[in-house]
Amino acid sequence: MYPGNYSWIDEHSRIHFITNYSTYFAQELASIPLDRFEPLDIKKNKLLAEEGKEAEQILGYRTTGEYWGKQRSVAVTYNPATARKQGYALESKLETIRQELLSMRAKFRQKQPHWRNPEAIKERYLRLCERFHLPSDFYTLEFIESRGEVVMGFRRNIYRIDQKRAMFGKQIIITDNIDWTTGEIVEANMDRYQVEDRFRLSKNEELVGTRPIRHWTDSKIRCHLFTCVVALTYLRRLELKLVRSGIQRTGEDVMSEMRQLHSVLYLSGGERKFKRSLEEPTKTQSEVLKAFGYYVDDSAVLQP
């Protein structure tokens, strides 16, 4: 969000925000030792406890800090599963770089063409780190003169790598709602996927189609966007209606399914009046129709 948005929210007591903050810009928070964390009182942890997987529970640490001109509540979380994945990924990248450095050292020792200049080799190493999105100080390259010739060496920077590992699995969450418990902050942050899903859905050309905007005047653009918001609202109401009927499906899936329920117009015998019949609905289609108070009878006619 833009800084001005936080000021606007601060002026409205009934509106709150919750956002993730990059660990890159708050490395001191992300490096807090795990012995200061404790398991969070959230649904996910309760399910893990029931399954006997307490070691997989998400941990949390609560503090405050000044962000965007005011004191905010800050929750730092630690997810063991995420930390392991990040650790495996880092180790794989470090090993690949080590193998590349061994190859560079061998070429330098053999004085192969284009591999005789230490500065050029350092530049190749920097580009290698960029390719793997790693800091260049995870390895230290050395060119030392020994017995009349220059020898290349390299070694891991254990301190820097351990600093990086200490941040794995960490997430920083900031909110202006100081009354929420740490568990409530984390669960609200987990529910952000619903908002992100709506943004994704707004790009669905068949359901909402926010873009492209095929209008030029402000009034028509506003009307177009209003229509898109109405479409999103109806899709959400559709989902809630289905949930109350025990159907756990997204509005997007249901609309795709219902598009396959075809109908046909036909003339029967000598009659001149067209009749409409539906094809036999699938199980899901029947459940959706039932949730809205309809069914297809034996003569393939939609009935309330």
C-alpha distance (Angstrom), angle and dihedral (degrees) to the residues before:
residue distance angle dihedral
M1 . . .
Y2 3.78 . .
P3 3.84 115.0 .
G4 3.80 89.9 -114.0
N5 3.80 90.1 61.5
Y6 3.81 90.8 60.4
S7 3.79 90.1 52.5
W8 3.80 90.4 50.8
I9 3.83 91.0 50.8
D10 3.81 90.7 48.1
E11 3.81 89.0 58.2
H12 3.83 92.2 55.6
S13 3.79 111.2 66.7
R14 3.81 94.6 -165.7
I15 3.81 94.8 54.1
H16 3.80 122.0 75.9
F17 3.78 135.7 178.6
I18 3.79 134.8 -146.3
T19 3.78 122.7 -170.0
N20 3.78 143.2 164.5
Y21 3.79 117.8 -112.6
S22 3.79 120.9 -151.4
T23 3.79 114.3 -106.7
Y24 3.82 86.6 -144.2
F25 3.82 89.8 70.2
A26 3.81 94.4 40.9
Q27 3.79 104.5 40.3
E28 3.80 92.0 149.1
L29 3.81 90.0 61.1
A30 3.80 92.6 42.7
S31 3.81 91.0 52.4
I32 3.81 96.0 55.8
P33 3.85 108.4 132.1
L34 3.80 116.2 -104.5
D35 3.81 92.4 -124.6
R36 3.82 86.5 75.7
F37 3.82 91.7 57.0
E38 3.81 127.0 85.8
P39 3.83 134.6 -168.4
L40 3.79 113.4 -82.9
D41 3.78 125.0 -123.4
I42 3.81 95.9 -122.0
K43 3.81 135.1 128.5
K44 3.79 94.3 -108.9
N45 3.81 92.4 56.0
K46 3.81 91.5 48.2
L47 3.80 90.5 54.4
L48 3.81 90.9 48.1
A49 3.82 90.1 50.2
E50 3.81 90.5 51.9
E51 3.80 88.8 53.0
G52 3.80 92.0 49.3
K53 3.82 93.0 -111.7
E54 3.79 100.0 124.7
A55 3.81 90.4 143.5
E56 3.82 88.8 64.7
Q57 3.80 94.8 54.8
I58 3.79 120.0 123.3
L59 3.80 112.8 -110.0
G60 3.78 127.1 -151.3
Y61 3.79 141.9 -160.7
R62 3.82 122.5 -164.4
T63 3.78 127.0 -151.4
T64 3.81 141.3 134.0
G65 3.78 134.2 -116.2
E66 3.77 142.6 170.4
Y67 3.79 111.9 -97.5
W68 3.81 127.6 161.9
G69 3.78 92.9 -0.9
K70 3.82 99.7 -50.8
Q71 3.79 142.6 71.7
R72 3.80 110.0 -93.5
S73 3.77 135.9 -174.2
V74 3.80 112.4 -105.2
A75 3.80 126.6 -161.9
V76 3.80 120.2 -172.4
T77 3.79 113.9 -164.2
Y78 3.79 132.9 -166.6
N79 3.80 122.9 -154.8
P80 3.85 112.7 -168.3
A81 3.82 93.5 -159.3
T82 3.80 92.3 52.7
A83 3.81 91.2 46.1
R84 3.82 90.7 54.2
K85 3.80 92.9 49.8
Q86 3.78 91.6 49.0
G87 3.81 90.2 47.0
Y88 3.81 92.5 52.3
A89 3.80 91.1 47.9
L90 3.82 92.7 49.7
E91 3.81 93.3 47.7
S92 3.80 90.8 50.3
K93 3.81 91.5 51.5
L94 3.82 92.8 46.0
E95 3.79 91.3 51.1
T96 3.81 91.5 49.6
I97 3.79 90.3 51.2
R98 3.82 90.5 47.8
Q99 3.79 90.7 54.5
E100 3.80 90.2 49.2
L101 3.80 90.7 50.0
L102 3.80 90.7 50.9
S103 3.79 88.4 53.2
M104 3.82 91.1 48.1
R105 3.81 91.0 50.0
A106 3.79 92.0 50.6
K107 3.82 92.1 50.0
F108 3.81 90.9 47.5
R109 3.82 91.6 49.1
Q110 3.82 90.5 50.2
K111 3.82 89.8 47.8
Q112 3.77 91.6 -129.6
P113 3.83 117.0 -178.0
H114 3.83 112.9 -81.4
W115 3.83 89.9 14.4
R116 3.80 101.1 82.0
N117 3.81 100.4 83.2
P118 3.86 114.5 84.0
E119 3.82 91.9 -157.7
A120 3.80 91.5 53.6
I121 3.81 90.2 50.8
K122 3.80 91.0 50.3
E123 3.80 89.0 51.6
R124 3.83 90.5 51.3
Y125 3.80 88.8 50.9
L126 3.82 91.3 52.0
R127 3.80 90.9 51.7
L128 3.81 89.4 48.6
C129 3.82 90.6 54.7
E130 3.79 90.6 48.5
R131 3.79 90.4 52.9
F132 3.82 90.2 55.6
H133 3.84 93.6 39.2
L134 3.81 91.9 -121.4
P135 3.82 130.7 136.4
S136 3.80 112.4 -102.6
D137 3.82 92.9 -130.2
F138 3.82 94.3 71.5
Y139 3.80 85.2 89.7
T140 3.78 126.9 33.9
L141 3.82 116.9 -145.9
E142 3.82 119.5 -153.5
F143 3.81 132.3 -172.0
I144 3.82 108.9 -167.4
E145 3.80 127.8 177.5
S146 3.81 111.1 -125.5
R147 3.81 126.7 171.6
G148 3.74 93.1 -13.7
E149 3.80 97.9 -47.7
V150 3.80 136.7 83.7
V151 3.81 116.0 -109.8
M152 3.81 123.8 -161.7
G153 3.80 120.3 -140.2
F154 3.79 137.3 166.0
R155 3.79 138.0 -171.9
R156 3.78 138.8 -176.5
N157 3.78 119.3 -98.8
I158 3.82 95.9 -132.3
Y159 3.80 93.3 -178.4
R160 3.83 93.9 56.2
I161 3.79 93.0 43.5
D162 3.81 91.4 50.9
Q163 3.81 88.9 49.7
K164 3.79 88.7 55.0
R165 3.80 93.0 46.7
A166 3.81 90.6 52.3
M167 3.82 88.0 64.3
F168 3.81 95.5 50.8
G169 3.79 116.0 117.1
K170 3.80 91.1 12.7
Q171 3.79 124.2 131.1
I172 3.79 126.9 -178.6
I173 3.81 117.5 -147.4
I174 3.79 123.0 -172.4
T175 3.80 127.3 -169.0
D176 3.79 137.7 165.9
N177 3.82 91.0 -138.4
I178 3.80 103.6 99.2
D179 3.82 92.4 174.5
W180 3.82 95.5 67.1
T181 3.77 119.7 97.2
T182 3.79 117.6 -122.6
G183 3.81 89.4 -105.0
E184 3.81 91.5 52.7
I185 3.80 91.3 50.4
V186 3.80 92.2 51.0
E187 3.80 94.7 46.1
A188 3.81 91.3 48.3
N189 3.79 88.5 51.4
M190 3.81 90.5 50.3
D191 3.80 89.3 53.9
R192 3.81 91.2 59.0
Y193 3.81 88.1 94.3
Q194 3.81 87.2 78.1
V195 3.81 90.9 61.5
E196 3.80 91.5 44.0
D197 3.80 89.3 49.3
R198 3.81 90.1 54.6
F199 3.81 90.0 52.8
R200 3.80 89.3 51.4
L201 3.79 90.6 47.4
S202 3.81 91.2 51.3
K203 3.82 87.4 65.8
N204 3.80 92.5 55.8
E205 3.79 102.6 111.8
E206 3.81 93.7 -160.3
L207 3.81 96.5 52.2
V208 3.80 109.9 25.0
G209 3.79 110.0 -6.8
T210 3.80 102.3 -169.6
R211 3.80 88.3 171.5
P212 2.92 140.6 82.9
I213 3.80 95.1 41.1
R214 3.78 104.3 -151.4
H215 3.80 95.1 -168.6
W216 3.78 135.3 91.4
T217 3.80 108.4 -168.3
D218 3.80 122.3 76.9
S219 3.80 94.1 -125.1
K220 3.79 93.4 54.2
I221 3.80 92.5 44.7
R222 3.82 89.3 53.1
C223 3.80 89.9 48.4
H224 3.80 90.6 50.0
L225 3.82 92.7 50.4
F226 3.80 91.1 45.3
T227 3.81 89.4 53.7
C228 3.82 89.7 50.9
V229 3.81 91.1 51.9
V230 3.81 89.7 49.7
A231 3.83 89.2 51.4
L232 3.83 90.8 51.6
T233 3.81 89.8 47.9
Y234 3.80 93.2 52.1
L235 3.80 91.7 47.5
R236 3.81 89.9 53.1
R237 3.81 91.4 47.3
L238 3.80 87.9 50.7
E239 3.81 90.2 54.2
L240 3.81 92.8 48.0
K241 3.81 91.2 48.8
L242 3.79 90.5 52.4
V243 3.83 92.6 46.4
R244 3.81 89.6 56.7
S245 3.81 86.9 54.8
G246 3.79 92.0 50.5
I247 3.83 96.3 -103.7
Q248 3.81 113.1 133.3
R249 3.82 101.5 -163.7
T250 3.77 133.5 125.0
G251 3.78 120.0 -114.2
E252 3.79 88.4 -118.6
D253 3.82 92.5 56.7
V254 3.80 93.5 44.9
M255 3.81 93.7 50.0
S256 3.80 89.7 50.1
E257 3.81 90.3 50.1
M258 3.80 94.6 46.9
R259 3.80 91.9 50.9
Q260 3.80 86.4 67.7
L261 3.82 91.9 60.0
H262 3.80 98.1 97.6
S263 3.77 129.3 -170.0
V264 3.80 134.1 -161.1
L265 3.81 134.9 -152.1
Y266 3.81 115.7 -139.3
L267 3.79 143.7 167.6
S268 3.80 116.5 -126.6
G269 3.83 119.0 -147.1
G270 3.80 112.8 -51.8
E271 3.77 94.2 -19.0
R272 3.77 118.4 121.8
K273 3.79 95.1 -158.7
F274 3.78 118.3 97.3
K275 3.79 118.4 -127.1
R276 3.79 127.2 -160.4
S277 3.80 124.1 -139.5
L278 3.77 129.9 -176.8
E279 3.76 124.3 -140.0
E280 3.79 116.4 -115.4
P281 3.83 107.0 -74.2
T282 3.78 122.5 -127.8
K283 3.79 121.2 -118.7
T284 3.80 92.2 -95.0
Q285 3.79 92.8 46.3
S286 3.81 90.4 50.8
E287 3.81 91.0 49.8
V288 3.81 91.7 50.9
L289 3.81 92.3 48.2
K290 3.80 90.2 48.4
A291 3.80 91.4 50.3
F292 3.79 88.4 58.2
G293 3.80 94.5 44.3
Y294 3.80 101.2 -99.2
Y295 3.80 138.8 109.9
V296 3.81 138.0 178.6
D297 3.81 112.0 -116.0
D298 3.81 127.8 -147.0
S299 3.80 91.5 -86.3
A300 3.82 90.3 57.4
V301 3.80 93.1 -109.5
L302 3.81 122.7 137.8
Q303 3.80 109.3 -117.4
P304 3.84 131.4 -173.5
